Amino acid sequence: MFRSLRCALLLPLVLVAFGCGGGPKEEAIPVKPVDPMAQVKSTLQNYAKGQPLGSEVTSYEYMVNELQKADPAKAEILKAGLDELQKIKGSPAAKAKELMKKLGIDEK
């Protein structure tokens, strides 16, 4: 009886001492910096193709703030252009293309 009790108590200690599979391994995952112009480019390209303004207008402030960190001059141009886009009635395509040129974004 004591022998089986000792074995039952000893088994968990042996497993803890030697580990169950060596434990978790740390792995470094590189994080790539996000290009603040990527979302701006995508949004303006969609407008240039004729897509009307939608719920993405709620992300305008975020796009401007992120671009502000990288390029304050372009952020000011973007803010003014996005404000104009919101005032347009009808298709935003022409204004989006104009804004893309000001920001140096290729239409392709």
C-alpha positions in Angstrom: 0.0 0.0 0.0 2.8 2.4 0.9 4.7 1.5 -2.2 1.8 2.4 -4.5 1.2 5.6 -2.5 4.9 6.6 -2.9 4.7 5.9 -6.6 1.6 8.0 -7.0 3.2 10.9 -5.2 6.6 10.5 -6.9 5.3 10.4 -10.5 4.1 14.1 -10.5 7.4 15.2 -9.0 9.3 13.4 -11.7 7.2 15.0 -14.4 7.7 18.4 -12.9 11.4 17.9 -12.5 12.0 16.7 -16.0 9.2 18.7 -17.7 6.6 17.5 -20.1 8.1 18.1 -23.5 10.6 20.8 -22.5 8.2 23.6 -21.9 7.3 26.5 -24.2 10.0 27.8 -26.5 10.3 31.5 -27.1 10.2 32.7 -30.7 10.9 36.2 -31.9 8.4 37.3 -34.4 9.5 40.4 -36.4 6.9 43.1 -36.6 7.0 45.1 -39.8 6.2 48.8 -39.6 2.9 49.7 -41.2 3.0 52.2 -44.0 0.6 55.0 -43.2 0.1 55.7 -46.9 -1.2 52.1 -47.6 -4.7 52.8 -46.2 -4.8 56.2 -47.7 -3.8 54.9 -51.1 -6.4 52.1 -51.0 -9.2 54.4 -50.0 -8.4 57.0 -52.6 -8.0 54.4 -55.4 -11.4 53.0 -54.6 -12.9 56.5 -54.8 -11.1 57.1 -58.1 -12.7 54.0 -59.5 -16.1 55.5 -58.6 -16.9 53.9 -55.2 -19.0 56.3 -53.1 -18.0 57.4 -49.6 -19.1 54.9 -47.0 -18.5 54.0 -43.4 -14.7 54.4 -44.0 -15.1 58.1 -43.4 -15.0 57.3 -39.7 -11.3 56.3 -40.2 -10.3 59.6 -41.8 -9.0 61.0 -38.5 -7.0 57.9 -37.9 -5.4 58.0 -41.3 -4.5 61.7 -40.9 -3.1 61.0 -37.4 -0.9 58.1 -38.6 0.4 60.1 -41.6 1.1 63.0 -39.3 3.7 60.9 -37.5 5.5 60.1 -40.8 4.9 63.2 -42.9 3.2 66.2 -41.4 3.0 68.1 -44.7 1.2 65.3 -46.5 -1.1 64.9 -43.5 -2.2 68.5 -43.9 -2.9 67.9 -47.6 -4.7 64.7 -46.8 -6.9 66.3 -44.1 -7.9 69.2 -46.4 -8.6 66.8 -49.3 -10.7 64.4 -47.2 -12.7 67.4 -45.8 -13.4 68.4 -49.4 -14.4 64.8 -50.4 -17.0 64.7 -47.7 -18.6 67.9 -49.0 -18.9 66.6 -52.6 -22.3 65.6 -53.9 -22.1 62.8 -56.4 -19.0 60.8 -57.4 -15.8 61.5 -55.6 -13.7 60.2 -58.4 -12.3 63.5 -59.8 -11.5 64.9 -56.4 -9.9 61.6 -55.3 -7.6 61.6 -58.4 -6.7 65.2 -57.7 -5.8 64.4 -54.1 -3.8 61.4 -55.2 -1.7 63.6 -57.4 -1.1 66.1 -54.6 0.0 63.3 -52.3 2.2 61.6 -55.0 0.1 58.4 -55.1 0.2 56.5 -58.4 -3.3 55.7 -59.7 -2.5 52.1 -60.6 
